[in-house]
C-alpha cells in the first residue's frame, strides 16, 4: 500500500505543482519549494525550518527562498520565507497566501490549494524580488517528500 505521502497527490497533480513553481519563478528571482511529509512530529514551524535548511534553501544569493511545508496527518502547513524576504516585507505578508491555501485544503482540494499558494507567493515575491535577465534558477522545482 502506498504511503500517505506518496498517495497525497497524483503524478499529474505533482506535475501541475512543479509547473506552477516554474511559471511563478519566471517573474521573480525568489525560489519556491514544496515539501510534503506525513507529520511534523511536533511544532510544524520548527520542522519547516529544519526542512528549509536540509533543502539548502538558505543558500540563495538574495536569501529569498520560500518553502511551502505540508504535514498531511497533522492537517497543517507552513509558509516559511528566508531572512531576505522577511527583512523587507510587512509582518502579515503571507496571510493572504495562507488564507487561499486553507480555503482549498478545507474542501480537500490539496493540489488547487498548493498551486494557488504558489501563484500568490510568486506574485507577492515579484514586488520585492523581480526577475532580472541574469537570474538563474538556484533550487529545484521538484516536490520534496519526507516520511
C-alpha positions in Angstrom: 0.0 0.0 0.0 1.3 3.5 -0.9 2.2 5.8 2.0 0.1 8.8 2.7 2.9 11.0 1.3 3.0 9.0 -2.0 -0.8 8.9 -2.4 -1.4 12.5 -1.3 -1.1 13.8 -4.9 -1.4 12.0 -8.2 1.6 12.2 -10.6 -0.4 14.6 -12.7 -1.1 16.8 -9.7 2.6 16.8 -8.8 3.5 17.8 -12.4 0.9 20.7 -12.2 2.5 21.9 -8.9 6.1 21.8 -10.4 4.8 23.7 -13.5 3.1 26.3 -11.2 6.5 26.8 -9.5 8.3 27.2 -12.8 5.7 29.8 -14.0 5.8 31.7 -10.7 9.6 31.9 -10.9 9.5 33.4 -14.4 8.6 36.8 -12.8 10.7 36.7 -9.6 14.2 35.9 -8.5 12.6 34.3 -5.5 12.8 30.5 -5.2 9.8 28.4 -4.2 9.8 24.8 -3.0 7.1 22.5 -1.8 7.8 19.8 0.8 5.2 17.2 1.8 5.5 14.7 4.7 3.3 12.7 6.9 3.8 14.5 10.2 6.0 17.3 11.6 6.5 15.3 14.9 5.7 18.4 16.9 5.9 22.1 16.0 5.3 22.5 12.3 7.1 25.8 12.0 10.2 24.3 13.7 10.0 21.4 11.3 9.6 23.7 8.3 12.8 25.5 9.4 14.6 22.1 9.6 13.4 21.2 6.1 14.3 24.6 4.8 17.9 24.1 5.9 18.0 20.5 4.8 17.0 21.5 1.3 19.7 24.2 1.3 17.1 26.9 0.7 19.1 29.3 2.9 21.9 29.3 0.3 20.2 31.5 -2.3 22.1 34.7 -3.2 19.3 37.1 -2.1 18.1 34.9 0.7 14.7 34.8 -1.0 13.7 31.2 -0.8 10.1 30.3 0.2 9.1 26.8 1.5 5.5 25.6 1.4 5.6 22.8 4.0 2.6 20.4 4.3 2.2 17.8 7.1 -0.6 15.5 6.0 -1.7 13.7 9.1 -1.2 16.8 11.2 -3.5 18.7 8.8 -1.2 21.7 9.0 1.0 23.7 6.6 3.6 26.5 7.0 4.8 29.1 4.5 8.4 29.8 5.5 10.3 32.7 3.9 14.1 33.3 4.2 15.5 36.3 6.0 16.0 38.3 2.8 12.2 38.2 2.3 11.2 38.7 5.9 13.5 41.8 6.3 11.6 43.7 3.6 8.0 42.6 3.6 5.2 43.6 6.0 4.6 41.3 9.1 1.4 39.8 7.7 2.9 39.3 4.2 2.0 35.6 3.9 -1.5 35.8 5.4 -3.4 36.1 2.1 -1.4 33.2 0.7 -2.2 31.1 3.8 -5.9 32.0 3.5 -6.2 31.0 -0.1 -4.5 27.6 0.6 -6.5 26.9 3.7 -9.8 27.5 2.0 -8.9 24.9 -0.6 -7.5 22.5 1.9 -10.7 22.6 4.0 -12.5 21.3 0.9 -10.0 18.6 0.3 -8.6 20.4 -2.8 -4.9 20.0 -1.9 -3.4 20.4 -5.4 -5.5 23.5 -6.1 -4.5 25.0 -2.7 -0.9 24.4 -3.3 -1.0 25.7 -6.9 -2.8 28.9 -5.9 -0.5 29.3 -2.9 2.5 29.1 -5.3 0.9 31.6 -7.7 0.1 34.1 -4.9 3.6 33.7 -3.4 5.1 34.3 -6.8 3.0 37.4 -7.3 3.9 38.8 -3.9 7.6 38.0 -4.4 7.7 39.7 -7.7 7.1 43.1 -6.0 10.2 42.8 -3.8 12.3 40.4 -5.9 11.6 41.0 -9.6 13.2 38.7 -12.1 16.3 40.1 -13.7 17.8 39.0 -17.0 20.8 37.3 -15.3 18.7 35.3 -12.8 19.4 31.6 -12.6 17.1 29.0 -11.1 19.1 28.3 -7.9 16.9 25.5 -6.5 15.0 22.5 -7.9 11.3 22.9 -8.6 10.6 19.3 -7.8 8.4 18.5 -4.8 10.5 17.1 -1.9 9.0 14.4 0.3 9.6 13.2 3.8 8.3 10.2 5.7 
